[in-house]
Amino acid sequence: MSERSTQNAYPISHTAHADAARRAIVHLARRLTTDESLLGRIGVVVQEMARNLVIHASGGELLYYQDDSRLELLAVDRGPGMADVARCLADSYSSKGTMGAGLGAISRLSDRFDIYSQPERGTVVLAQFHLQPSTGPLISAGVSLPYPGEELCGDAWAVSGNRLLVCDGLGHGYAANEASRKARDLFREHDPNLALETLLERMHRVLMSTRGGAVALAEVLPQQSQVRFCGIGNIAGVLHDGRSRSMVSGNGTVGYRIGRIQSFSYPWSPTTVLLMASDGISTRFDLASYPGLVGRHPAVIAAVLHRDFRRHNDDATMVVMKYA
C-alpha cells in the first residue's frame, strides 16, 4: 500500500445510494488519474454494481480501494447468490425482468473482473482498473475496515515485492491507527534484504512511541519452495494448499514488551494460498468450506472471508497472497 492508498466502504440499500457512492469514488480516483475515459468507466461500474446489490441482493456493501498501481471495486452481499454464474454473466439473462446487462457491462469495462457466488450465501464481484502494469508472479489484495463508527482503521497492511505485513494497533481509532501507520511506513521503506527478525526488531523500537500492536511479516521464497513467517501478537497466518495450516506467532506487544523474535519456515508450492488476518477476523475461517474460492483473485477471497468471519467489535483485516 502506498501513501495514497485508500479503502472505504459504502453501504448500499437503495438506488439513491448509487449516485452518492459514484460521486465519492470518482472524487477519490481523481487523486490518482486525470484519465476521463477511465473515470467514466469507473462511474458506470459503480452504478451497475450498486444497482445489482439493490435489485438482486436487497442491499450490500461497495468496497473501494486505490493505490498507485490500481483502483479496485468489490460488491459484497449476503443475498440469494447464483446457482449458475456463467448464465448470469450473459447479457441477455435476467432473473428480475431487467435488461440483464449489468455483470456483462462490469466485466467489459474493467481491466480485471472476477466473481464468486454461492446459493443462499451471497456474492462477491470484483472490478479492477490498472494504473501501472503488475510485476512479479505473486498477486495480493486485502480488505481492511475500521471498528464500526470509526473513520480511521487501527489495522494496516502492505506488500513489498514478495513480503507482506499486517499490523493491528492496540484498541481502535486514532491511537491504534498511528501505531499501524508507523509500522507500515517502516515496512515500505525497509531494505528488502533485511532479515524479517531484524525488521520486526526495528518496528518494536519505532512503535515504542505509540501504544503498540500486533505485527506479522511473511516472505514467500518460490525458489526455495518456502514461506517464512515472523510475528508477535495475535495476527493469524494461515497457509492453504488443500488443507489449512496455521503459522506460529510469538507472544507480546510490539512497541511495549516482546520475547525472543523468531521466524519459522513452511512449505510453499504454486498452489499455496497465504492468508493473514487481524483478530477482528474469527480464526474459524477455512477455505475448504468454499468450493472453488481458492482459484479466485485474492481480492475476492479476502472479501468473502471478511464478510463471513468479521467480528463487529474491532478493526478487521484479511489479506491474501497467491500466484497469479
Secondary structure, DSSP 8 states (H G I E B T S, - for coil): --TT-EEEEEEESSTHHHHHHHHHHHHHHTTT---HHHHHHHHHHHHHHHHHHHHHHS-EEEEEEE-SSEEEEEEEE-S---S-HHHHHSTT--SSSS---HHHHHHHHSSEEEEEEETTTEEEEEEEEESS---SSEEEEEEEE-STT-SS-SEEEEEETTEEEEEEESSSSHHHHHHHHHHHHHHHHS-TTS-HHHHHHHHHHHGGGS--EEEEEEEEEGGGTEEEEEEESS-EEEEESSSEEE---BSEEBTTEE----EEEEE--TT-EEEEE-TTB-TT--GGGSTTGGGS-HHHHHHHHHHHHB-TTS-EEEEEEEE-
